[in-house]
Amino acid sequence: MRVQLRYFASLREALGPGETIDWEPSGPATVGALRHWLRARSTAAAEVLGTGRSVRVAVDLDMASEDTPLRDGAEVAFFPPVTGG
């Protein structure tokens, strides 16, 4: 499945603006499974997306939780709980 990733605020500083990935989940395709997979890809992702870190997620512009299902072509945005503008 192809997923568009977007990172904002401090996550953008650590991981860049985002990327499009081809991801083949080993189980159900959920936000939590994607976050787990991303943490395994790099030390920077493991640090900023770690289980103890407070990170908000939106899927296709709607707020999401760890068990939100993902579909092919979804846009997934990660950001800290409070961002300024």
C-alpha positions in Angstrom: 0.0 0.0 0.0 1.2 3.5 -0.8 0.9 6.1 2.0 1.7 9.8 2.0 3.5 10.9 5.2 3.5 14.5 6.5 5.5 15.7 9.5 4.9 19.0 11.3 6.6 21.2 13.8 9.4 19.4 15.8 8.7 16.2 14.0 9.4 17.9 10.7 12.7 19.2 12.1 13.7 15.7 13.0 12.3 13.7 10.0 11.9 16.2 7.2 8.6 17.4 5.6 7.4 13.9 4.7 7.5 11.3 2.0 5.5 8.8 0.0 6.2 5.2 1.1 5.2 1.8 -0.1 4.3 -0.1 3.0 3.3 -3.8 3.3 2.0 -4.3 6.9 2.5 -7.7 8.4 -1.0 -7.5 10.0 -3.9 -5.0 10.0 -3.0 -1.7 8.4 -3.5 0.8 11.2 -2.0 4.0 12.4 -0.3 2.1 15.3 1.2 -0.5 12.9 2.5 2.3 10.7 4.0 4.2 13.6 5.7 1.0 14.8 7.1 0.4 11.4 8.4 3.9 11.1 10.1 3.7 14.5 12.0 0.6 13.2 13.3 2.5 10.2 15.5 5.0 11.9 16.9 6.2 15.2 15.4 9.7 14.6 11.9 8.2 14.0 12.3 5.9 17.0 13.1 8.9 19.2 10.3 11.3 18.0 7.6 8.7 17.4 8.4 6.5 20.4 5.6 5.0 22.5 6.2 7.4 25.4 6.1 10.4 23.1 2.9 12.4 22.8 2.2 12.6 19.0 -1.1 13.4 17.3 -2.1 11.9 14.0 -4.5 12.8 11.3 -5.5 10.5 8.4 -6.9 12.3 5.4 -7.3 15.4 7.5 -9.4 13.7 10.2 -8.0 13.2 13.7 -7.0 9.5 14.2 -6.0 7.1 16.9 -3.6 4.2 17.0 -6.3 1.8 15.8 -7.6 3.9 12.9 -7.4 1.8 9.7 -5.4 2.9 6.8 -6.2 2.5 3.1 -4.0 2.7 0.0 -3.4 6.3 -0.9 -4.0 7.7 2.6 -2.3 10.8 3.8 -1.0 10.4 7.3 0.1 13.5 9.2 2.1 13.4 12.5 2.4 16.4 14.7 3.0 17.3 18.4 -0.1 17.9 20.5 0.3 21.7 20.5 1.6 23.5 17.5 1.8 27.3 17.0 1.3 29.2 13.8 
